Amino acid sequence: MPHQVPLTVIAPIKPGQRESLEQALGRMRADVAHNDVIPFGKLPGLHFARLLVLDETVDLRGETIPAQLVFLEDLDAPLDDRLIELTRVAAGGLDEIFRHCEGYPASGPVAARDQVAYLRAHMVEPAANYVNTVGLSLQQIRQQAQLRDAIEAFLDGRDWSDCTPEDVRRGIQTFVRGEPALGWALRPAEGPGLFFRLKELAHFVAVPLALLIASPAILLALPGLLALLRALELTDRAPVARPNDARILQLASLEDHIVQNQFSAAGLLKPGWFRRTTASLVLWLVYWGVRHLFNRADLAGVKSIHFARWIFIDGKRRLIFASNYDGSLESYMDDFIDKVAWGLNAVFSNGVDYPRTSWLVRDGAEDELAFKYFIRTHQLPTQVWYSAYPELTGINIENNAQIRAGLFKTMNAGETEEWLRRF
């Protein structure tokens, strides 16, 4: 089974081309899965995708940052295969979209190898990337949903009132064995390959080892760094500015159409080496944590996120955060505030105008209203967003995986009853 990889492509938009680009993106929204530009539904191994435009802006030094197109996908590995499939399925659409961007040929069909080369040249590696369940492929998610639906239909087809839980489970097992379309469920789910697991083990060990080696220098420098941090926290701007009503309505119009939602936001980092270094180190540790500790359908108690990534752009002057999650934005924010406010503070307090923190992890997001204003102010409209399984929440997907895992597993009476309650 493949592991999952992020694709992040960011390209500057040519002057005067933004309106035409947004018209092309608008054509995609009517049928994101099967439009004639990039039909995401035809791309194998694609979980989520989005296209959005970053407005032209000015950095803290007064320098203009041009408008940019951001193209994100969450994919089953290998990335090389996914890029080739993208050029096969959407060659003309890639031309139509990226022709508005700097460096892309202005006319004529572009060869697939040149399209891949352009995408690779504009790829940005995320500072951190979260996957709800590492190794859970698109095919497996869809198959396991099919398995649950088939079993539920089977259970609904007769009266089980006189049967023990063991009888019901045996009946389910006999049904699945007799269904050729469910033959794959007779085998245990595959895990990621050996090479991937060895690479992950090496990374799991390397980060704590690096911290252990550096610990004498860290302890020596820590008092001075903490003093500098606290001085900056006491003098940083922390305005509580209510977002524009029209902007809120625009963002709300793009939300709550299916059981999942998308979130995209960008903001400037606070000036100086200290904030850039702090943000980089925090996200380095975040990536280790989400890669090795929170990779089984649970991000420090938050179970609603499918994929998320943090991306430094513009020479680390700005940070983008993008996620795919279940439920409303309000419940999503509340979940984070209640369970991991300290984590929000550690990352986003390095951004301009974040609510005031204490010692990097305290306060900040605990001021609920100020934090929600900050989020809405920095949120971006996502012009195009695609989900490959719009009817499934993260909890649904995890439940379906447990149904498949327990189907032929040896169980006692209590475990059998618990397994049956999953239907």
Stockholm file with secondary structure:
# STOCKHOLM 1.0

chainA/1-423         MPHQVPLTVIAPIKPGQRESLEQALGRMRADVAHNDVIPFGKLPGLHFARLLVLDETVDLRGETIPAQLVFLEDLDAPLDDRLIELTRVAAGGLDEIFRHCEGYPASGPVAARDQVAYLRAHMVEPAANYVNTVGLSLQQIRQQAQLRDAIEAFLDGRDWSDCTPEDVRRGIQTFVRGEPALGWALRPAEGPGLFFRLKELAHFVAVPLALLIASPAILLALPGLLALLRALELTDRAPVARPNDARILQLASLEDHIVQNQFSAAGLLKPGWFRRTTASLVLWLVYWGVRHLFNRADLAGVKSIHFARWIFIDGKRRLIFASNYDGSLESYMDDFIDKVAWGLNAVFSNGVDYPRTSWLVRDGAEDELAFKYFIRTHQLPTQVWYSAYPELTGINIENNAQIRAGLFKTMNAGETEEWLRRF
#=GR chainA/1-423 SS CCCEEEEEEEEEBCTTCHHHHHHHHHHHHTTTTTCSSCCGGGSTTEEEEEEEEECCEECTTSCEECCEEEEEEEEESCHHHHHHHHHHHSHHHHHHHHTTBTTSCSSSCCCHHHHHHHHHHTBCCCSEEEESBTTCCHHHHHHHHHHHHHHHHHHHTSCCTTSCHHHHHHHHHHHHHTCGGGGGGGSCCCCCCHHHHHHHHHHHHHHHHHHHHHHHHHHHHHHHHHHHHHHHHHHSCCCCCCCCHHHHHHHHTTSCSSSEEEEEEEEEBCSSHHHHHHHHHHHHHHHHHHHHTSCBSCBTTBCCEEEEEEEEETTTTEEEEEEEEESCHHHHHHHHHHHHHHHHHHHHTTBTTCCCEETTTEEGGGSHHHHHHHHHHHBCCCSEEEESCTTCCHHHHHHHHHHHHHSSSCCCHHHHHHHHTTC
#=GC SS_cons         CCCEEEEEEEEEBCTTCHHHHHHHHHHHHTTTTTCSSCCGGGSTTEEEEEEEEECCEECTTSCEECCEEEEEEEEESCHHHHHHHHHHHSHHHHHHHHTTBTTSCSSSCCCHHHHHHHHHHTBCCCSEEEESBTTCCHHHHHHHHHHHHHHHHHHHTSCCTTSCHHHHHHHHHHHHHTCGGGGGGGSCCCCCCHHHHHHHHHHHHHHHHHHHHHHHHHHHHHHHHHHHHHHHHHHSCCCCCCCCHHHHHHHHTTSCSSSEEEEEEEEEBCSSHHHHHHHHHHHHHHHHHHHHTSCBSCBTTBCCEEEEEEEEETTTTEEEEEEEEESCHHHHHHHHHHHHHHHHHHHHTTBTTCCCEETTTEEGGGSHHHHHHHHHHHBCCCSEEEESCTTCCHHHHHHHHHHHHHSSSCCCHHHHHHHHTTC
//
